[in-house]
Amino acid sequence: MSLRERLEGKARRRLSVRVQVTDPAADREAVSAAQTLLLAAQAAPEAHDVPAAQDAYDAAVAAFLGNFEDVPFEALDPKDFEALVDAHSRADDIDRDGLLAALAAACVVDEDLRDEAWWRAQLARPEWTTGEKDDLYHRLFTELHYSVPSGAIPKG
Protein backbone atom coordinates (compact mmCIF):
# COMPACT_ATOMS: atom_id res chain seq x y z
CA MET A 1 0.00 0.00 0.00
CA SER A 2 1.40 3.39 -0.97
CA LEU A 3 1.83 6.33 1.38
CA ARG A 4 -0.87 8.15 -0.55
CA GLU A 5 -3.32 5.28 -0.03
CA ARG A 6 -2.48 5.08 3.66
CA LEU A 7 -3.07 8.82 4.10
CA GLU A 8 -6.33 8.60 2.16
CA GLY A 9 -7.43 5.78 4.47
CA LYS A 10 -6.68 7.76 7.65
CA ALA A 11 -9.20 6.83 10.32
CA ARG A 12 -10.94 9.23 12.67
CA ARG A 13 -9.21 9.31 16.07
CA ARG A 14 -10.54 7.11 18.85
CA LEU A 15 -9.74 6.72 22.50
CA SER A 16 -11.07 4.69 25.36
CA VAL A 17 -11.76 6.09 28.81
CA ARG A 18 -11.69 3.69 31.75
CA VAL A 19 -14.54 4.44 34.17
CA GLN A 20 -14.69 2.93 37.66
CA VAL A 21 -18.19 1.50 38.16
CA THR A 22 -17.72 -0.40 41.44
CA ASP A 23 -15.33 -0.16 44.38
CA PRO A 24 -12.09 -2.02 43.56
CA ALA A 25 -10.57 -1.86 47.07
CA ALA A 26 -11.03 -5.54 47.99
CA ASP A 27 -9.94 -6.68 44.54
CA ARG A 28 -6.87 -4.42 44.71
CA GLU A 29 -5.86 -6.16 47.95
CA ALA A 30 -6.44 -9.56 46.34
CA VAL A 31 -4.17 -8.60 43.42
CA SER A 32 -1.46 -7.53 45.84
CA ALA A 33 -1.72 -10.78 47.80
CA ALA A 34 -1.73 -12.91 44.63
CA GLN A 35 1.26 -11.00 43.29
CA THR A 36 3.18 -11.63 46.50
CA LEU A 37 2.43 -15.36 46.25
CA LEU A 38 3.39 -15.42 42.57
CA LEU A 39 6.70 -13.70 43.23
CA ALA A 40 7.44 -16.16 46.03
CA ALA A 41 6.55 -19.07 43.75
CA GLN A 42 8.76 -17.73 40.97
CA ALA A 43 11.65 -17.22 43.40
CA ALA A 44 11.44 -20.84 44.63
CA PRO A 45 9.71 -22.84 41.88
CA GLU A 46 10.84 -26.14 43.37
CA ALA A 47 8.70 -25.45 46.48
CA HIS A 48 5.64 -23.89 44.81
CA ASP A 49 3.13 -24.52 42.08
CA VAL A 50 4.06 -21.61 39.77
CA PRO A 51 1.26 -22.22 37.22
CA ALA A 52 -1.35 -22.23 40.01
CA ALA A 53 0.10 -19.02 41.44
CA GLN A 54 0.04 -17.45 37.98
CA ASP A 55 -3.58 -18.54 37.50
CA ALA A 56 -4.54 -17.06 40.89
CA TYR A 57 -2.81 -13.81 40.00
CA ASP A 58 -4.51 -13.66 36.58
CA ALA A 59 -7.91 -14.30 38.20
CA ALA A 60 -7.30 -11.54 40.77
CA VAL A 61 -6.34 -9.07 38.02
CA ALA A 62 -9.44 -10.02 36.00
CA ALA A 63 -11.65 -9.48 39.08
CA PHE A 64 -10.00 -6.11 39.70
CA LEU A 65 -10.53 -5.01 36.08
CA GLY A 66 -14.20 -6.02 36.41
CA ASN A 67 -14.65 -2.88 38.53
CA PHE A 68 -14.09 -0.74 35.45
CA GLU A 69 -15.64 -0.22 32.03
CA ASP A 70 -13.71 1.03 29.03
CA VAL A 71 -15.90 3.50 27.16
CA PRO A 72 -14.81 4.16 23.55
CA PHE A 73 -15.13 7.63 22.02
CA GLU A 74 -14.49 8.88 18.48
CA ALA A 75 -13.49 12.38 17.37
CA LEU A 76 -16.10 14.57 15.76
CA ASP A 77 -15.74 16.25 12.42
CA PRO A 78 -13.79 19.47 13.19
CA LYS A 79 -16.72 21.65 12.09
CA ASP A 80 -19.11 19.75 14.38
CA PHE A 81 -16.64 19.99 17.26
CA GLU A 82 -16.25 23.76 16.84
CA ALA A 83 -20.04 24.17 16.61
CA LEU A 84 -20.46 22.22 19.85
CA VAL A 85 -17.82 24.35 21.60
CA ASP A 86 -19.46 27.54 20.29
CA ALA A 87 -22.87 26.35 21.50
CA HIS A 88 -21.49 25.96 25.02
CA SER A 89 -19.49 29.19 25.14
CA ARG A 90 -20.40 32.59 26.51
CA ALA A 91 -18.05 35.46 25.65
CA ASP A 92 -14.61 33.93 26.27
CA ASP A 93 -15.84 31.37 28.79
CA ILE A 94 -16.79 27.74 28.13
CA ASP A 95 -19.58 26.04 30.09
CA ARG A 96 -17.42 23.00 30.88
CA ASP A 97 -20.20 20.95 32.46
CA GLY A 98 -22.54 21.52 29.53
CA LEU A 99 -19.80 20.94 26.98
CA LEU A 100 -18.64 17.77 28.71
CA ALA A 101 -22.11 16.21 28.59
CA ALA A 102 -22.53 17.28 24.96
CA LEU A 103 -19.08 15.98 23.95
CA ALA A 104 -19.61 12.66 25.72
CA ALA A 105 -22.97 12.16 24.00
CA ALA A 106 -21.68 13.25 20.59
CA CYS A 107 -18.40 11.31 20.68
CA VAL A 108 -19.35 8.07 22.41
CA VAL A 109 -19.25 5.08 20.07
CA ASP A 110 -22.02 3.12 21.82
CA GLU A 111 -25.28 4.43 20.33
CA ASP A 112 -27.15 3.58 23.54
CA LEU A 113 -25.09 6.26 25.33
CA ARG A 114 -25.70 9.09 22.83
CA ASP A 115 -28.05 11.03 25.06
CA GLU A 116 -26.83 14.42 26.28
CA ALA A 117 -29.45 14.68 29.04
CA TRP A 118 -28.44 11.25 30.33
CA TRP A 119 -24.75 12.27 30.40
CA ARG A 120 -25.63 15.54 32.16
CA ALA A 121 -27.57 13.59 34.81
CA GLN A 122 -24.83 10.97 35.21
CA LEU A 123 -22.03 13.50 35.52
CA ALA A 124 -24.01 15.46 38.12
CA ARG A 125 -24.16 12.41 40.40
CA PRO A 126 -21.78 12.48 43.40
CA GLU A 127 -20.30 9.16 42.27
CA TRP A 128 -18.44 11.11 39.57
CA THR A 129 -15.59 12.87 41.32
CA THR A 130 -14.22 16.21 40.20
CA GLY A 131 -11.06 14.43 39.10
CA GLU A 132 -12.97 11.90 36.99
CA LYS A 133 -14.96 14.66 35.28
CA ASP A 134 -11.83 16.75 34.71
CA ASP A 135 -10.06 13.72 33.23
CA LEU A 136 -12.99 12.93 30.94
CA TYR A 137 -13.16 16.56 29.80
CA HIS A 138 -9.42 16.64 29.12
CA ARG A 139 -9.50 13.33 27.25
CA LEU A 140 -12.48 14.31 25.05
CA PHE A 141 -11.63 17.97 24.49
CA THR A 142 -7.85 17.94 24.30
CA GLU A 143 -6.66 14.42 23.55
CA LEU A 144 -9.40 13.50 21.11
CA HIS A 145 -9.75 16.83 19.29
CA TYR A 146 -6.62 18.94 19.78
CA SER A 147 -3.50 17.04 20.72
CA VAL A 148 -1.25 15.51 18.12
CA PRO A 149 -0.90 11.77 18.62
CA SER A 150 2.57 10.50 19.43
CA GLY A 151 4.12 7.90 17.19
CA ALA A 152 6.40 6.75 20.00
CA ILE A 153 6.11 3.25 21.35
CA PRO A 154 4.90 3.47 24.96
CA LYS A 155 6.94 2.01 27.78
CA GLY A 156 5.47 -1.28 28.92
TORKOL-4160 file (C-alpha; in steps of 0.2 Angstrom, whole numbers, padded with zeros to 4 digits, m for minus):
156
<pt num="1" X="0000" Y="0000" Z="0000"/>
<pt num="2" X="0007" Y="0017" Z="m0005"/>
<pt num="3" X="0009" Y="0032" Z="0007"/>
<pt num="4" X="m0004" Y="0041" Z="m0003"/>
<pt num="5" X="m0017" Y="0026" Z="0000"/>
<pt num="6" X="m0012" Y="0025" Z="0018"/>
<pt num="7" X="m0015" Y="0044" Z="0020"/>
<pt num="8" X="m0032" Y="0043" Z="0011"/>
<pt num="9" X="m0037" Y="0029" Z="0022"/>
<pt num="10" X="m0033" Y="0039" Z="0038"/>
<pt num="11" X="m0046" Y="0034" Z="0052"/>
<pt num="12" X="m0055" Y="0046" Z="0063"/>
<pt num="13" X="m0046" Y="0047" Z="0080"/>
<pt num="14" X="m0053" Y="0036" Z="0094"/>
<pt num="15" X="m0049" Y="0034" Z="0113"/>
<pt num="16" X="m0055" Y="0023" Z="0127"/>
<pt num="17" X="m0059" Y="0030" Z="0144"/>
<pt num="18" X="m0058" Y="0018" Z="0159"/>
<pt num="19" X="m0073" Y="0022" Z="0171"/>
<pt num="20" X="m0073" Y="0015" Z="0188"/>
<pt num="21" X="m0091" Y="0008" Z="0191"/>
<pt num="22" X="m0089" Y="m0002" Z="0207"/>
<pt num="23" X="m0077" Y="m0001" Z="0222"/>
<pt num="24" X="m0060" Y="m0010" Z="0218"/>
<pt num="25" X="m0053" Y="m0009" Z="0235"/>
<pt num="26" X="m0055" Y="m0028" Z="0240"/>
<pt num="27" X="m0050" Y="m0033" Z="0223"/>
<pt num="28" X="m0034" Y="m0022" Z="0224"/>
<pt num="29" X="m0029" Y="m0031" Z="0240"/>
<pt num="30" X="m0032" Y="m0048" Z="0232"/>
<pt num="31" X="m0021" Y="m0043" Z="0217"/>
<pt num="32" X="m0007" Y="m0038" Z="0229"/>
<pt num="33" X="m0009" Y="m0054" Z="0239"/>
<pt num="34" X="m0009" Y="m0065" Z="0223"/>
<pt num="35" X="0006" Y="m0055" Z="0216"/>
<pt num="36" X="0016" Y="m0058" Z="0233"/>
<pt num="37" X="0012" Y="m0077" Z="0231"/>
<pt num="38" X="0017" Y="m0077" Z="0213"/>
<pt num="39" X="0034" Y="m0068" Z="0216"/>
<pt num="40" X="0037" Y="m0081" Z="0230"/>
<pt num="41" X="0033" Y="m0095" Z="0219"/>
<pt num="42" X="0044" Y="m0089" Z="0205"/>
<pt num="43" X="0058" Y="m0086" Z="0217"/>
<pt num="44" X="0057" Y="m0104" Z="0223"/>
<pt num="45" X="0049" Y="m0114" Z="0209"/>
<pt num="46" X="0054" Y="m0131" Z="0217"/>
<pt num="47" X="0044" Y="m0127" Z="0232"/>
<pt num="48" X="0028" Y="m0119" Z="0224"/>
<pt num="49" X="0016" Y="m0123" Z="0210"/>
<pt num="50" X="0020" Y="m0108" Z="0199"/>
<pt num="51" X="0006" Y="m0111" Z="0186"/>
<pt num="52" X="m0007" Y="m0111" Z="0200"/>
<pt num="53" X="0001" Y="m0095" Z="0207"/>
<pt num="54" X="0000" Y="m0087" Z="0190"/>
<pt num="55" X="m0018" Y="m0093" Z="0187"/>
<pt num="56" X="m0023" Y="m0085" Z="0204"/>
<pt num="57" X="m0014" Y="m0069" Z="0200"/>
<pt num="58" X="m0023" Y="m0068" Z="0183"/>
<pt num="59" X="m0040" Y="m0071" Z="0191"/>
<pt num="60" X="m0037" Y="m0058" Z="0204"/>
<pt num="61" X="m0032" Y="m0045" Z="0190"/>
<pt num="62" X="m0047" Y="m0050" Z="0180"/>
<pt num="63" X="m0058" Y="m0047" Z="0195"/>
<pt num="64" X="m0050" Y="m0031" Z="0198"/>
<pt num="65" X="m0053" Y="m0025" Z="0180"/>
<pt num="66" X="m0071" Y="m0030" Z="0182"/>
<pt num="67" X="m0073" Y="m0014" Z="0193"/>
<pt num="68" X="m0070" Y="m0004" Z="0177"/>
<pt num="69" X="m0078" Y="m0001" Z="0160"/>
<pt num="70" X="m0069" Y="0005" Z="0145"/>
<pt num="71" X="m0080" Y="0018" Z="0136"/>
<pt num="72" X="m0074" Y="0021" Z="0118"/>
<pt num="73" X="m0076" Y="0038" Z="0110"/>
<pt num="74" X="m0072" Y="0044" Z="0092"/>
<pt num="75" X="m0067" Y="0062" Z="0087"/>
<pt num="76" X="m0080" Y="0073" Z="0079"/>
<pt num="77" X="m0079" Y="0081" Z="0062"/>
<pt num="78" X="m0069" Y="0097" Z="0066"/>
<pt num="79" X="m0084" Y="0108" Z="0060"/>
<pt num="80" X="m0096" Y="0099" Z="0072"/>
<pt num="81" X="m0083" Y="0100" Z="0086"/>
<pt num="82" X="m0081" Y="0119" Z="0084"/>
<pt num="83" X="m0100" Y="0121" Z="0083"/>
<pt num="84" X="m0102" Y="0111" Z="0099"/>
<pt num="85" X="m0089" Y="0122" Z="0108"/>
<pt num="86" X="m0097" Y="0138" Z="0101"/>
<pt num="87" X="m0114" Y="0132" Z="0107"/>
<pt num="88" X="m0107" Y="0130" Z="0125"/>
<pt num="89" X="m0097" Y="0146" Z="0126"/>
<pt num="90" X="m0102" Y="0163" Z="0133"/>
<pt num="91" X="m0090" Y="0177" Z="0128"/>
<pt num="92" X="m0073" Y="0170" Z="0131"/>
<pt num="93" X="m0079" Y="0157" Z="0144"/>
<pt num="94" X="m0084" Y="0139" Z="0141"/>
<pt num="95" X="m0098" Y="0130" Z="0150"/>
<pt num="96" X="m0087" Y="0115" Z="0154"/>
<pt num="97" X="m0101" Y="0105" Z="0162"/>
<pt num="98" X="m0113" Y="0108" Z="0148"/>
<pt num="99" X="m0099" Y="0105" Z="0135"/>
<pt num="100" X="m0093" Y="0089" Z="0144"/>
<pt num="101" X="m0111" Y="0081" Z="0143"/>
<pt num="102" X="m0113" Y="0086" Z="0125"/>
<pt num="103" X="m0095" Y="0080" Z="0120"/>
<pt num="104" X="m0098" Y="0063" Z="0129"/>
<pt num="105" X="m0115" Y="0061" Z="0120"/>
<pt num="106" X="m0108" Y="0066" Z="0103"/>
<pt num="107" X="m0092" Y="0057" Z="0103"/>
<pt num="108" X="m0097" Y="0040" Z="0112"/>
<pt num="109" X="m0096" Y="0025" Z="0100"/>
<pt num="110" X="m0110" Y="0016" Z="0109"/>
<pt num="111" X="m0126" Y="0022" Z="0102"/>
<pt num="112" X="m0136" Y="0018" Z="0118"/>
<pt num="113" X="m0125" Y="0031" Z="0127"/>
<pt num="114" X="m0128" Y="0045" Z="0114"/>
<pt num="115" X="m0140" Y="0055" Z="0125"/>
<pt num="116" X="m0134" Y="0072" Z="0131"/>
<pt num="117" X="m0147" Y="0073" Z="0145"/>
<pt num="118" X="m0142" Y="0056" Z="0152"/>
<pt num="119" X="m0124" Y="0061" Z="0152"/>
<pt num="120" X="m0128" Y="0078" Z="0161"/>
<pt num="121" X="m0138" Y="0068" Z="0174"/>
<pt num="122" X="m0124" Y="0055" Z="0176"/>
<pt num="123" X="m0110" Y="0068" Z="0178"/>
<pt num="124" X="m0120" Y="0077" Z="0191"/>
<pt num="125" X="m0121" Y="0062" Z="0202"/>
<pt num="126" X="m0109" Y="0062" Z="0217"/>
<pt num="127" X="m0101" Y="0046" Z="0211"/>
<pt num="128" X="m0092" Y="0056" Z="0198"/>
<pt num="129" X="m0078" Y="0064" Z="0207"/>
<pt num="130" X="m0071" Y="0081" Z="0201"/>
<pt num="131" X="m0055" Y="0072" Z="0195"/>
<pt num="132" X="m0065" Y="0060" Z="0185"/>
<pt num="133" X="m0075" Y="0073" Z="0176"/>
<pt num="134" X="m0059" Y="0084" Z="0174"/>
<pt num="135" X="m0050" Y="0069" Z="0166"/>
<pt num="136" X="m0065" Y="0065" Z="0155"/>
<pt num="137" X="m0066" Y="0083" Z="0149"/>
<pt num="138" X="m0047" Y="0083" Z="0146"/>
<pt num="139" X="m0048" Y="0067" Z="0136"/>
<pt num="140" X="m0062" Y="0072" Z="0125"/>
<pt num="141" X="m0058" Y="0090" Z="0122"/>
<pt num="142" X="m0039" Y="0090" Z="0122"/>
<pt num="143" X="m0033" Y="0072" Z="0118"/>
<pt num="144" X="m0047" Y="0067" Z="0106"/>
<pt num="145" X="m0049" Y="0084" Z="0096"/>
<pt num="146" X="m0033" Y="0095" Z="0099"/>
<pt num="147" X="m0018" Y="0085" Z="0104"/>
<pt num="148" X="m0006" Y="0078" Z="0091"/>
<pt num="149" X="m0004" Y="0059" Z="0093"/>
<pt num="150" X="0013" Y="0053" Z="0097"/>
<pt num="151" X="0021" Y="0040" Z="0086"/>
<pt num="152" X="0032" Y="0034" Z="0100"/>
<pt num="153" X="0031" Y="0016" Z="0107"/>
<pt num="154" X="0025" Y="0017" Z="0125"/>
<pt num="155" X="0035" Y="0010" Z="0139"/>
<pt num="156" X="0027" Y="m0006" Z="0145"/>
